[in-house]
Amino acid sequence: MRPTARSAPPVEKDGLGGTGFAALVAGSASYPAIYSSFAILILFFIWLYIAWLIVLVGAEVAHLHQYPTISTEVVFETPSCRLREWQGLQLLVEIARRYFAGRPTSHPAELATHLRMPLSTVEELVDALVQHGLLLRAAEPEGIALTRSPEEVSAVEILDILRGPQPPADFDPSESAVAELIHRRERAIQQVMEGATLKSLAA
């Protein structure tokens, strides 16, 4: 007789698969709890972002309210000739008005705040006007003041200073059409502004 080998009992595949599916169904009840914690974390970061955004915007608004001239520094970083003339005239007119109000000296920081100009621009204009003898820096009371009475300062003189260097003494406007045009413009400006003084502008 030939001995017969014993074979392993057959594996019930259906039973093993059913057990795994039952375990999956039983464990799926904990998935909402797990993923809800991730959702809460995401909502927390969104709330934190919005909260800091409100804080930063509020700080910027408060800074601009305290220093209103800062916003103009970026816009007018390289001012044009017309803007420089306008700023210089506004500065001298305000100084003249304070002069007539019994305040012979003014501080650049006060002028910058009142005129809503960058302090650096006011300081640069003051330096140019001091160099050309229209303003001086007083020690007592501290500030800047006019060297002459406003009625003695003509508007043409102010504009000539603000425009910068003048043509050389041997300048001949007839040498080119461009030079002639510029010369005619200068004469027209002088005719239109004849008689205008710092006093009339500050009135």
C-alpha positions as CSV (number, residue, x, y, z in Angstrom):
1,M,0.0,0.0,0.0
2,R,1.3,3.5,-0.9
3,P,1.0,6.0,1.9
4,T,-1.1,8.9,1.0
5,A,0.2,12.5,1.8
6,R,-2.0,14.7,3.9
7,S,-3.0,17.9,2.3
8,A,-3.6,21.2,4.1
9,P,-7.1,22.1,4.7
10,P,-8.4,24.6,2.0
11,V,-8.3,28.2,2.9
12,E,-11.7,29.8,3.0
13,K,-11.0,32.9,0.9
14,D,-14.5,34.2,1.2
15,G,-14.2,34.1,5.0
16,L,-10.9,36.0,5.0
17,G,-12.2,38.7,2.6
18,G,-15.4,39.1,4.6
19,T,-13.3,39.6,7.8
20,G,-11.2,42.3,6.1
21,F,-14.2,44.1,4.8
22,A,-15.9,44.0,8.2
23,A,-12.8,45.5,9.8
24,L,-12.7,48.2,7.1
25,V,-16.3,49.1,7.7
26,A,-15.8,49.1,11.5
27,G,-12.7,51.4,11.2
28,S,-14.3,53.8,8.8
29,A,-16.3,55.3,11.6
30,S,-13.1,57.0,12.9
31,Y,-12.2,58.6,9.6
32,P,-14.4,61.7,10.1
33,A,-12.8,62.3,13.5
34,I,-9.3,62.1,12.0
35,Y,-9.9,64.4,9.0
36,S,-12.0,66.8,11.0
37,S,-9.0,67.6,13.1
38,F,-7.1,68.5,9.9
39,A,-9.9,70.7,8.8
40,I,-9.8,72.5,12.1
41,L,-6.1,73.1,11.7
42,I,-6.6,74.6,8.2
43,L,-9.3,76.9,9.5
44,F,-7.0,78.0,12.3
45,F,-4.3,79.0,9.8
46,I,-6.9,80.9,7.7
47,W,-8.1,82.7,10.8
48,L,-4.5,83.5,11.8
49,Y,-3.7,84.9,8.3
50,I,-6.8,87.2,8.3
51,A,-6.1,88.4,11.9
52,W,-2.5,89.3,11.0
53,L,-3.6,90.9,7.8
54,I,-6.0,93.2,9.7
55,V,-3.2,94.1,12.2
56,L,-0.7,94.9,9.4
57,V,-3.2,97.0,7.4
58,G,-4.2,98.9,10.6
59,A,-0.5,99.6,11.4
60,E,0.1,100.9,7.9
61,V,-3.0,103.2,8.0
62,A,-1.9,104.5,11.4
63,H,1.7,105.1,10.1
64,L,0.4,107.0,7.1
65,H,-2.0,109.1,9.3
66,Q,0.9,110.0,11.6
67,Y,3.4,110.7,8.7
68,P,1.2,111.8,5.8
69,T,4.2,113.0,3.7
70,I,5.7,109.5,3.4
71,S,3.2,108.5,0.7
72,T,4.3,111.4,-1.5
73,E,8.0,110.4,-1.4
74,V,7.4,107.4,-3.5
75,V,5.2,109.2,-6.0
76,F,7.5,112.2,-6.4
77,E,10.9,110.4,-6.0
78,T,12.3,112.2,-9.1
79,P,10.3,115.5,-9.3
80,S,10.0,117.2,-12.6
81,C,10.8,120.9,-13.2
82,R,7.2,122.0,-13.0
83,L,6.7,120.1,-9.7
84,R,9.8,121.6,-8.3
85,E,8.6,125.1,-9.2
86,W,5.2,124.4,-7.7
87,Q,6.7,123.0,-4.5
88,G,9.1,125.9,-4.1
89,L,6.5,128.5,-4.6
90,Q,4.1,126.8,-2.2
91,L,6.9,126.7,0.4
92,L,7.8,130.3,0.1
93,V,4.2,131.4,0.1
94,E,3.6,129.5,3.3
95,I,6.7,131.1,4.9
96,A,5.5,134.5,3.8
97,R,2.0,133.9,5.2
98,R,3.5,133.0,8.6
99,Y,5.7,136.1,8.3
100,F,2.6,138.3,8.0
101,A,1.0,136.4,10.8
102,G,3.8,137.4,13.2
103,R,5.8,134.1,12.9
104,P,9.1,135.2,11.4
105,T,10.6,131.7,11.6
106,S,9.3,128.3,10.6
107,H,10.5,124.7,11.1
108,P,11.0,122.5,8.0
109,A,9.1,119.6,9.7
110,E,6.1,121.8,10.3
111,L,6.1,123.1,6.7
112,A,6.4,119.5,5.4
113,T,3.4,118.4,7.4
114,H,1.3,121.4,6.6
115,L,2.1,121.3,2.8
116,R,2.0,117.5,2.7
117,M,5.4,117.3,1.1
118,P,8.3,114.9,1.9
119,L,10.6,116.4,4.5
120,S,13.6,115.6,2.3
121,T,12.1,117.7,-0.5
122,V,11.5,120.6,1.9
123,E,15.1,120.4,3.2
124,E,16.4,120.3,-0.4
125,L,14.4,123.4,-1.4
126,V,15.4,125.2,1.8
127,D,19.1,124.5,1.1
128,A,18.8,125.9,-2.5
129,L,16.9,129.0,-1.3
130,V,19.4,129.6,1.4
131,Q,22.3,129.2,-1.0
132,H,20.7,131.9,-3.3
133,G,20.0,134.3,-0.4
134,L,16.2,134.1,-0.2
135,L,16.1,132.2,3.1
136,L,18.4,131.9,6.2
137,R,18.6,129.5,9.1
138,A,18.0,131.3,12.3
139,A,19.3,130.1,15.6
140,E,16.9,132.1,17.9
141,P,14.1,131.3,17.5
142,E,15.2,128.2,15.6
143,G,13.9,127.8,12.1
144,I,14.1,129.3,8.7
145,A,13.2,132.9,7.8
146,L,13.1,135.2,4.8
147,T,16.1,137.4,4.2
148,R,14.0,140.1,2.6
149,S,10.5,141.3,3.0
150,P,8.0,139.5,0.7
151,E,7.3,142.5,-1.4
152,E,10.9,142.7,-2.4
153,V,11.0,139.1,-3.7
154,S,9.7,138.8,-7.3
155,A,8.1,135.6,-8.6
156,V,10.5,135.6,-11.6
157,E,13.5,135.5,-9.2
158,I,12.0,132.6,-7.4
159,L,11.4,130.6,-10.6
160,D,14.9,131.3,-11.8
161,I,16.3,129.9,-8.6
162,L,14.1,126.8,-8.7
163,R,14.9,126.0,-12.3
164,G,18.6,125.6,-11.5
165,P,21.6,126.9,-13.4
166,Q,21.1,129.6,-16.0
167,P,22.7,129.7,-19.5
168,P,26.2,131.2,-19.7
169,A,26.7,134.9,-20.0
170,D,27.8,134.6,-23.7
171,F,24.7,132.6,-24.6
172,D,23.3,133.7,-28.0
173,P,19.7,132.6,-28.6
174,S,20.0,133.3,-32.3
175,E,22.5,130.4,-32.8
176,S,19.7,127.8,-33.2
177,A,15.9,127.6,-33.5
178,V,15.7,125.7,-30.2
179,A,17.6,128.4,-28.3
180,E,15.4,131.1,-29.8
181,L,12.3,129.3,-28.8
182,I,13.5,128.9,-25.2
183,H,14.5,132.5,-25.1
184,R,11.1,133.6,-26.3
185,R,9.4,131.5,-23.7
186,E,11.5,133.1,-21.0
187,R,10.6,136.6,-22.1
188,A,6.9,135.7,-22.3
189,I,7.0,134.4,-18.7
190,Q,8.7,137.5,-17.5
191,Q,6.1,139.7,-19.2
192,V,3.2,137.7,-17.8
193,M,4.7,137.7,-14.2
194,E,5.9,141.2,-14.2
195,G,5.0,142.9,-10.9
196,A,4.1,139.6,-9.2
197,T,5.9,139.3,-5.8
198,L,5.9,136.9,-2.9
199,K,3.6,139.3,-1.1
200,S,1.0,139.2,-3.9
201,L,1.1,135.4,-4.0
202,A,0.7,135.1,-0.2
203,A,-2.2,137.6,-0.1
